[in-house]
Amino acid sequence: MGAKYRVEGDVAVVTLDNPPVNGMNLETRNAMVGAIDAALAASAVRAIVITGAGAAFSGGADIREFGSPKMVAAPNLHDLIELVEQADKPVIAAIHSVCIGGGLELSLACHYRIAAPRTQIGLPEVKLGLLPGAGGTQRLPRAVGLETALEMIVSGELVASDKLAGTALFDRMTAPGEDLLDAAIGFAHEIADARPLPRVRELAVTHANPDVFLQAARERVKAQAGPFPAPLLCVECVAASATMPFEDGLNVERELFMRLLESNESKALRHAFFAERGAAKVPDLPADTPVRPIRRAAVIGAGTMGGGIAMTFANAGIPVQLLDTRPEALEQGLETIRRNYEGAVKKGKLTLEQFERRMALITGTLSYQDIADADIAIEAVFEEIAVKESVFRQLDASMKPGAILASNTSTLDLNRIAAFTKRPQDVIGTHFFSPANVMKLLEVVRGAATGKDVLASVLALSKTLKKTGVVSGVCDGFIGNRMIEQYLRQAGFLLDEGALPQQIDQAMERFGFAMGPFRMSDLAGNDIGWAIRKRRATEPSAAAYSKTADLLCEMGRFGQKTGAGWYDYRAGDRAAHPSELVNDMIVQHSAELGLARRAIGDDEIVERLVYALVNEGARILEEGIALRAADIDIVYLMGYGFPLHRGGPMFYADTVGLPKVLGAIEHYANGYHGEAWQPAPLLRKLAAKGGRFNG
């Protein structure tokens, strides 16, 4: 609908009405302009109140329009704001609930603002790699002061309206329980004849020493911004508000906004924003699919993963039983949970009351009978099919009808696991990422027989647990681990050819990964990959690997947990120190293979590892294991430390250009272990027609 218009006596009320957050898309802007024009033309109307329907004043511009013709089509947001600001009748913004982005910029153009308590106020554009583009960087410093405005704009964090009371942002705050609209209409009557009309743009930006403050801000933000250009450009725009006439500052803002809009960093952040929200949309899963209530949970296996999953449920307020058949393992698991929570209390991340409440929600048991009434049971035991079989047969025998039986397997065949039960429709994969109580990703594995209500229930549960659920089909390794296998294979081949672990890790970390492949393996445990390689070596189509990882494990170097892996680790120090012993082993292995080691550049390292992910991702997409390329990107952004400013492997490939990616893959297919570089058919197809993985 866009906007509603009505007149109460001599006050026109214009209501933004575009659920759920009154985003100001082209349709809404048109409706707003029409309503305001009508109010200005009506001789009986002496003042105008703008407010928002439902649970928001306005969430701002519709970012789906960014970069499209609709963003600039008349009336654009600048047109609407100018109409309001230049109105010859007083315009009052009645602000409530949420007033952010373009919504706050619109309210700053109003002559007066009245706000309800606890309204969330902010300009969060920086979180999408942008800056406020409709005057926010120029008007907010005039309304709340230079320092407060700069902090709000650079951080993108929201601030409660109560904390901004007393600034020029608000002319009045309503009392608790007072009706906002009634208060705004009453205020409109009070100021209907006041002239001249006050405009924020006419206020001065005051500060005792703006030059010193702004220089310090530049240095601080530059040190914190990392690869993202937006925070520092936000500082420059705010600086313009203090050093230039209003219109000149507005021109600076518009120029820098457009520069950021076209930047790869902003495109990547916007891609991630929509990808995360789209991940829960499953084409054959209607929105009204019934879900099973999950009021009690059980976790089988009290190890690191099981304990982390139990904490995840407790953090969400869901009672959870932690089951382990070994008393000493159960006791150790519960003690580890306690220590983790105590550490959070010491760091100020948890109150003592929260600690006690969460610990009370976690109970231990040695018996499957004790968990029979749980609504969901999640298996988190050793990654071996025989162990999984034992657990699922016991769950099938003991759990109540309708309970969801979930496996935390990271590689094994979920359909085979489901077949161990008489209720395969109740079986689903819930692959948490370590540490489970911290990592946001949840790979939701849909088996051939998994019921739609079970899938819908687990996707709903993921939101309750504050996870992003991404649906995967069944294959060895699902989305994430199937792709990481090719990444790690290339890392191993690079060792054979001439690189060393620290060079490869540093190249990937400079590219933006949270950690390179060898530091990652040391953290996860090198014995995990060793067990998987042993299992796969027995398969007819076993792929070739560098033997260096097996040689490392034969030396007992399993990573941080043993104090030695690809790197050396010192007591009480998690820093990775290059190992002369390991480096000598790698060089010796190359000699045994008859390979002359060569200098390998960082560009080749990055290309081979990232394009290995992309090529396997294309196969996964073509096979329907992943529903969308964006889902693959979310898995890698949230679960594997892929650099956020590059948008995920599939988005990054789109940015580079698929013909270029294909050309590099075809080049590497002529080199060492070229059989690992057979281009995915989907990649060939899209590259040939200039297509993209993400539409």
ZADOPA-369502 format. One line per 8 residues: number of its first residue (from 1); their letters; for each residue x, y, z of C-alpha. Coordinates in steps of 0.2 Angstrom, whole numbers. Layout:
<nodes>
NUM	a	X,Y,Z ~ ...
</nodes>
This chain:
<nodes>
1	mgakyrve	0,0,0 ~ 15,12,4 ~ 6,25,14 ~ -10,30,22 ~ -17,48,23 ~ -31,55,34 ~ -35,72,42 ~ -39,74,60
9	gdvavvtl	-46,92,62 ~ -33,103,55 ~ -19,90,56 ~ -15,78,42 ~ -8,61,47 ~ 3,52,34 ~ 7,34,39 ~ 21,24,31
17	dnppvngm	13,7,28 ~ 24,-5,20 ~ 26,-21,31 ~ 36,-27,40 ~ 47,-12,43 ~ 40,2,32 ~ 55,1,20 ~ 54,16,8
25	nletrnam	54,8,-9 ~ 48,17,-25 ~ 30,12,-22 ~ 30,19,-4 ~ 40,35,-9 ~ 27,38,-22 ~ 13,36,-10 ~ 22,47,3
33	vgaidaal	24,61,-9 ~ 6,60,-15 ~ 0,61,3 ~ 11,75,8 ~ 7,85,-8 ~ -12,83,-3 ~ -9,89,14 ~ 1,104,8
41	aasavrai	-13,108,-5 ~ -27,107,8 ~ -31,124,15 ~ -39,116,31 ~ -23,107,35 ~ -11,117,46 ~ 2,104,51 ~ 7,87,45
49	vitgagaa	12,72,56 ~ 22,58,48 ~ 22,41,58 ~ 24,22,54 ~ 12,8,54 ~ 15,-8,64 ~ 31,-11,74 ~ 42,2,66
57	fsggadir	43,20,61 ~ 54,15,46 ~ 68,3,43 ~ 74,14,29 ~ 77,12,11 ~ 74,-4,3 ~ 91,-11,-1 ~ 84,-23,-14
65	efgspkmv	83,-7,-25 ~ 101,-2,-22 ~ 110,-2,-39 ~ 94,-3,-49 ~ 84,10,-58 ~ 71,10,-45 ~ 84,17,-32 ~ 86,34,-42
73	aapnlhdl	68,34,-50 ~ 58,49,-46 ~ 53,52,-32 ~ 69,45,-25 ~ 73,47,-6 ~ 82,64,-9 ~ 66,70,-17 ~ 55,65,-3
81	ielveqad	67,72,10 ~ 68,89,1 ~ 49,90,-1 ~ 47,87,18 ~ 61,99,23 ~ 55,113,11 ~ 37,111,16 ~ 28,128,21
89	kpviaaih	18,119,34 ~ 26,111,50 ~ 30,93,48 ~ 32,82,64 ~ 39,65,64 ~ 31,54,77 ~ 45,41,80 ~ 42,24,88
97	svcigggl	50,6,89 ~ 63,7,75 ~ 69,22,66 ~ 85,18,56 ~ 94,22,40 ~ 83,32,28 ~ 69,32,41 ~ 80,42,52
105	elslachy	86,53,38 ~ 68,57,34 ~ 64,61,52 ~ 79,73,52 ~ 71,82,37 ~ 55,85,47 ~ 54,102,56 ~ 50,93,73
113	riaaprtq	52,76,80 ~ 43,68,95 ~ 49,50,100 ~ 43,36,111 ~ 54,29,124 ~ 66,14,120 ~ 64,18,101 ~ 80,11,92
121	iglpevkl	88,25,83 ~ 103,23,71 ~ 111,24,54 ~ 117,6,51 ~ 123,8,33 ~ 141,4,36 ~ 136,-14,40 ~ 132,-16,22
129	gllpgagg	148,-7,16 ~ 139,9,13 ~ 137,26,22 ~ 121,36,25 ~ 116,43,8 ~ 101,54,11 ~ 109,68,21 ~ 112,57,37
137	tqrlprav	130,61,39 ~ 126,80,37 ~ 111,82,48 ~ 114,70,62 ~ 130,79,68 ~ 120,95,68 ~ 106,86,79 ~ 116,76,91
145	gletalem	134,83,91 ~ 149,79,81 ~ 156,65,93 ~ 140,56,95 ~ 135,56,77 ~ 152,50,71 ~ 151,35,83 ~ 134,31,78
153	ivsgelva	138,32,59 ~ 155,23,60 ~ 149,9,71 ~ 131,7,63 ~ 125,2,81 ~ 108,7,86 ~ 105,19,101 ~ 89,20,112
161	sdklagta	80,36,110 ~ 81,39,129 ~ 100,41,127 ~ 98,55,114 ~ 85,65,124 ~ 90,82,127 ~ 98,84,110 ~ 91,93,95
169	lfdrmtap	86,76,88 ~ 70,76,98 ~ 59,91,102 ~ 49,80,115 ~ 49,62,122 ~ 33,54,126 ~ 30,48,144 ~ 29,29,146
177	gedlldaa	11,24,142 ~ 7,40,133 ~ 0,38,116 ~ 13,44,103 ~ 1,49,89 ~ -11,58,101 ~ 5,67,108 ~ 11,71,91
185	igfaheia	-6,79,85 ~ -7,89,101 ~ 11,95,98 ~ 6,99,80 ~ -8,111,87 ~ 4,119,98 ~ 17,124,84 ~ 5,125,69
193	darplprv	8,144,68 ~ 26,144,73 ~ 37,153,60 ~ 50,152,54 ~ 50,133,53 ~ 66,126,61 ~ 77,115,49 ~ 91,104,56
201	relavtha	102,109,41 ~ 103,126,47 ~ 110,121,64 ~ 129,123,66 ~ 140,108,70 ~ 149,113,86 ~ 165,106,94 ~ 179,113,105
209	npdvflqa	192,106,94 ~ 185,98,78 ~ 202,96,69 ~ 210,86,83 ~ 195,76,86 ~ 193,71,68 ~ 211,67,65 ~ 211,55,80
217	arervkaq	195,47,73 ~ 203,44,56 ~ 218,36,64 ~ 207,25,75 ~ 195,20,62 ~ 208,16,49 ~ 216,4,62 ~ 200,-5,65
225	agpfpapl	192,-5,47 ~ 202,-19,40 ~ 198,-22,22 ~ 182,-12,22 ~ 183,6,15 ~ 166,12,22 ~ 170,16,40 ~ 184,29,35
233	lcvecvaa	173,37,21 ~ 160,39,35 ~ 173,49,45 ~ 176,60,29 ~ 158,63,27 ~ 155,68,45 ~ 171,79,44 ~ 162,88,29
241	satmpfed	148,92,41 ~ 159,101,52 ~ 170,110,39 ~ 159,114,24 ~ 143,122,20 ~ 128,110,21 ~ 126,108,2 ~ 144,105,-1
249	glnverel	144,92,13 ~ 129,84,5 ~ 138,83,-12 ~ 153,74,-3 ~ 141,62,5 ~ 132,58,-12 ~ 149,56,-21 ~ 156,44,-8
257	fmrllesn	140,34,-6 ~ 140,31,-25 ~ 158,25,-24 ~ 154,13,-10 ~ 138,7,-19 ~ 149,1,-33 ~ 163,-7,-22 ~ 165,-26,-22
265	eskalrha	165,-24,-3 ~ 148,-17,-2 ~ 141,-29,-15 ~ 148,-43,-5 ~ 140,-37,11 ~ 124,-35,3 ~ 125,-52,-5 ~ 128,-60,12
273	ffaergaa	114,-50,20 ~ 101,-57,8 ~ 109,-74,7 ~ 108,-76,26 ~ 89,-72,25 ~ 86,-82,10 ~ 94,-98,17 ~ 78,-104,26
281	kvpdlpad	68,-103,10 ~ 65,-121,3 ~ 56,-122,-13 ~ 45,-137,-8 ~ 42,-132,10 ~ 27,-121,11 ~ 27,-107,24 ~ 13,-115,33
289	tpvrpirr	21,-132,35 ~ 17,-138,53 ~ 32,-139,65 ~ 34,-150,80 ~ 37,-141,97 ~ 54,-143,104 ~ 53,-140,123 ~ 66,-152,129
297	aavigagt	82,-158,120 ~ 95,-172,123 ~ 113,-173,116 ~ 122,-190,115 ~ 141,-188,118 ~ 149,-177,131 ~ 164,-172,121 ~ 169,-155,115
305	mgggiamt	155,-155,101 ~ 142,-162,112 ~ 145,-150,126 ~ 145,-136,114 ~ 128,-141,107 ~ 121,-143,125 ~ 127,-125,129 ~ 118,-119,113
313	fanagipv	101,-126,119 ~ 104,-119,137 ~ 108,-102,130 ~ 92,-102,121 ~ 82,-107,137 ~ 79,-125,132 ~ 82,-139,145 ~ 94,-151,139
321	qlldtrpe	100,-168,145 ~ 118,-173,141 ~ 120,-192,139 ~ 136,-202,139 ~ 138,-220,143 ~ 155,-217,151 ~ 153,-209,169 ~ 171,-201,168
329	aleqglet	167,-194,151 ~ 150,-187,157 ~ 158,-179,172 ~ 172,-171,162 ~ 160,-165,149 ~ 149,-156,162 ~ 164,-149,171 ~ 170,-142,154
337	irrnyega	153,-134,151 ~ 154,-126,169 ~ 172,-119,166 ~ 167,-112,149 ~ 152,-103,158 ~ 163,-97,172 ~ 176,-90,159 ~ 161,-80,152
345	vkkgkltl	157,-73,169 ~ 175,-68,172 ~ 175,-59,156 ~ 159,-50,159 ~ 150,-58,145 ~ 138,-67,157 ~ 130,-62,174 ~ 131,-74,189
353	eqferrma	112,-76,187 ~ 113,-81,169 ~ 127,-93,173 ~ 117,-102,186 ~ 101,-102,176 ~ 110,-110,161 ~ 119,-123,171 ~ 102,-128,179
361	litgtlsy	95,-131,162 ~ 109,-144,158 ~ 108,-161,167 ~ 119,-177,164 ~ 113,-195,162 ~ 120,-212,158 ~ 104,-220,152 ~ 94,-218,136
369	qdiadadi	78,-221,146 ~ 81,-205,155 ~ 80,-195,138 ~ 64,-204,131 ~ 53,-189,133 ~ 65,-177,124 ~ 58,-168,108 ~ 74,-169,99
377	aieavfee	90,-180,102 ~ 106,-175,93 ~ 120,-188,92 ~ 137,-180,93 ~ 148,-196,95 ~ 164,-201,85 ~ 163,-200,66 ~ 162,-218,63
385	iavkesvf	147,-227,55 ~ 147,-242,68 ~ 146,-230,82 ~ 132,-220,74 ~ 123,-236,71 ~ 124,-241,89 ~ 117,-224,95 ~ 103,-223,82
393	rqldasmk	97,-241,86 ~ 96,-236,104 ~ 87,-219,101 ~ 75,-228,90 ~ 71,-240,104 ~ 69,-228,118 ~ 63,-211,111 ~ 45,-206,111
401	pgailasn	35,-206,95 ~ 37,-190,86 ~ 54,-186,93 ~ 66,-179,80 ~ 82,-190,79 ~ 97,-179,73 ~ 115,-183,68 ~ 129,-171,70
409	tstldlnr	139,-181,57 ~ 150,-170,46 ~ 153,-183,32 ~ 144,-199,34 ~ 129,-205,24 ~ 113,-198,33 ~ 102,-210,23 ~ 112,-225,29
417	iaaftkrp	110,-218,47 ~ 91,-216,45 ~ 90,-234,39 ~ 96,-240,57 ~ 79,-234,63 ~ 61,-239,60 ~ 57,-220,58 ~ 68,-213,44
425	qdvigthf	55,-199,42 ~ 61,-192,59 ~ 79,-192,55 ~ 89,-177,50 ~ 106,-170,50 ~ 111,-156,61 ~ 129,-152,58 ~ 135,-139,70
433	fspanvmk	152,-131,69 ~ 165,-130,82 ~ 164,-122,95 ~ 145,-126,93 ~ 140,-113,106 ~ 149,-99,96 ~ 148,-103,78 ~ 133,-97,69
441	llevvrga	131,-110,55 ~ 120,-125,56 ~ 121,-137,41 ~ 104,-145,40 ~ 105,-161,31 ~ 89,-167,23 ~ 88,-186,20 ~ 79,-195,7
449	atgkdvla	65,-199,19 ~ 66,-184,31 ~ 48,-177,34 ~ 44,-160,28 ~ 38,-156,46 ~ 55,-162,53 ~ 64,-151,41 ~ 53,-136,45
457	svlalskt	55,-139,64 ~ 74,-140,63 ~ 75,-124,53 ~ 63,-115,65 ~ 74,-122,79 ~ 90,-115,71 ~ 82,-98,73 ~ 78,-101,91
465	lkktgvvs	96,-106,94 ~ 102,-90,85 ~ 110,-101,71 ~ 108,-99,52 ~ 102,-115,45 ~ 107,-120,28 ~ 99,-135,20 ~ 110,-148,12
473	gvcdgfig	107,-164,2 ~ 116,-180,6 ~ 133,-183,0 ~ 150,-187,8 ~ 154,-171,17 ~ 138,-162,13 ~ 142,-144,7 ~ 156,-138,18
481	nrmieqyl	167,-153,21 ~ 165,-159,3 ~ 172,-143,-3 ~ 185,-141,10 ~ 192,-158,5 ~ 197,-151,-12 ~ 204,-135,-4 ~ 215,-146,7
489	rqagflld	220,-157,-7 ~ 227,-142,-16 ~ 236,-136,0 ~ 244,-153,1 ~ 250,-153,-17 ~ 257,-136,-15 ~ 268,-143,-1 ~ 274,-157,-12
497	egalpqqi	279,-144,-26 ~ 288,-131,-16 ~ 278,-121,-3 ~ 279,-123,16 ~ 264,-122,28 ~ 267,-105,34 ~ 268,-97,17 ~ 252,-105,12
505	dqamerfg	243,-100,28 ~ 250,-82,27 ~ 244,-81,8 ~ 227,-86,13 ~ 226,-75,28 ~ 232,-60,18 ~ 218,-64,6 ~ 206,-63,21
513	famgpfrm	203,-80,28 ~ 202,-81,47 ~ 216,-94,47 ~ 225,-103,33 ~ 222,-122,30 ~ 236,-128,41 ~ 232,-118,56 ~ 214,-123,54
521	sdlagndi	219,-141,53 ~ 229,-140,69 ~ 215,-132,78 ~ 202,-145,72 ~ 214,-160,75 ~ 224,-168,61 ~ 218,-185,66 ~ 201,-181,61
529	gwairkrr	206,-179,42 ~ 218,-194,44 ~ 203,-205,49 ~ 193,-199,34 ~ 207,-202,22 ~ 209,-219,29 ~ 190,-223,26 ~ 191,-215,8
537	atepsaaa	207,-225,4 ~ 196,-241,4 ~ 184,-234,-9 ~ 185,-238,-27 ~ 186,-220,-33 ~ 198,-215,-20 ~ 206,-198,-24 ~ 225,-194,-23
545	ysktadll	232,-184,-8 ~ 249,-178,-3 ~ 256,-190,9 ~ 263,-176,20 ~ 247,-175,31 ~ 248,-194,34 ~ 267,-193,38 ~ 263,-179,50
553	cemgrfgq	250,-190,59 ~ 262,-205,60 ~ 273,-193,70 ~ 259,-191,82 ~ 257,-172,78 ~ 238,-170,79 ~ 238,-152,82 ~ 235,-140,96
561	ktgagwyd	229,-153,107 ~ 245,-163,107 ~ 256,-147,107 ~ 262,-151,89 ~ 255,-152,72 ~ 260,-143,56 ~ 267,-130,69 ~ 274,-131,86
569	yragdraa	264,-125,101 ~ 271,-120,117 ~ 263,-123,134 ~ 250,-109,138 ~ 253,-102,120 ~ 241,-105,106 ~ 253,-96,94 ~ 258,-107,79
577	hpselvnd	277,-107,78 ~ 285,-114,62 ~ 292,-132,64 ~ 309,-136,57 ~ 305,-154,59 ~ 289,-153,49 ~ 297,-142,36 ~ 312,-155,34
585	mivqhsae	299,-169,32 ~ 290,-159,18 ~ 306,-156,8 ~ 312,-174,11 ~ 295,-180,4 ~ 297,-170,-11 ~ 314,-178,-15 ~ 306,-195,-12
593	lglarrai	293,-191,-25 ~ 307,-185,-37 ~ 299,-168,-38 ~ 311,-153,-40 ~ 304,-140,-28 ~ 300,-123,-35 ~ 296,-105,-29 ~ 277,-103,-29
601	gddeiver	269,-86,-28 ~ 255,-81,-16 ~ 244,-77,-31 ~ 245,-96,-37 ~ 242,-102,-19 ~ 226,-91,-17 ~ 220,-96,-34 ~ 222,-114,-32
609	lvyalvne	214,-115,-15 ~ 199,-104,-19 ~ 196,-110,-36 ~ 196,-128,-29 ~ 182,-123,-18 ~ 173,-114,-32 ~ 174,-129,-44 ~ 168,-141,-31
617	garileeg	154,-129,-26 ~ 148,-129,-44 ~ 147,-148,-44 ~ 137,-147,-28 ~ 125,-134,-35 ~ 123,-144,-51 ~ 119,-160,-41 ~ 106,-151,-31
625	ialraadi	115,-154,-14 ~ 114,-135,-12 ~ 98,-126,-16 ~ 107,-110,-21 ~ 125,-103,-24 ~ 121,-91,-10 ~ 119,-105,2 ~ 136,-111,-2
633	divylmgy	143,-94,1 ~ 134,-93,18 ~ 141,-110,23 ~ 159,-103,20 ~ 156,-86,27 ~ 149,-93,43 ~ 158,-109,45 ~ 175,-109,37
641	gfplhrgg	181,-91,39 ~ 180,-86,21 ~ 183,-67,20 ~ 166,-57,22 ~ 172,-43,11 ~ 174,-56,-3 ~ 156,-63,-1 ~ 159,-81,-1
649	pmfyadtv	168,-92,-14 ~ 154,-92,-27 ~ 151,-74,-26 ~ 170,-71,-27 ~ 170,-81,-43 ~ 156,-71,-50 ~ 166,-55,-45 ~ 182,-62,-54
657	glpkvlga	172,-67,-69 ~ 168,-86,-73 ~ 178,-86,-89 ~ 193,-81,-80 ~ 190,-94,-66 ~ 188,-107,-79 ~ 204,-102,-88 ~ 214,-104,-73
665	iehyangy	206,-121,-69 ~ 210,-127,-86 ~ 228,-121,-84 ~ 230,-130,-68 ~ 223,-146,-76 ~ 239,-147,-86 ~ 250,-147,-70 ~ 254,-158,-55
673	hgeawqpa	239,-169,-51 ~ 229,-161,-65 ~ 216,-174,-63 ~ 210,-164,-48 ~ 206,-150,-60 ~ 192,-156,-71 ~ 180,-141,-73 ~ 163,-143,-67
681	pllrklaa	150,-144,-81 ~ 140,-130,-73 ~ 155,-119,-73 ~ 159,-122,-91 ~ 140,-118,-96 ~ 139,-102,-86 ~ 156,-96,-92 ~ 152,-99,-110
689	kggrfng	136,-88,-109 ~ 144,-75,-97 ~ 133,-81,-83 ~ 135,-80,-64 ~ 132,-93,-50 ~ 122,-79,-40 ~ 109,-72,-52
</nodes>
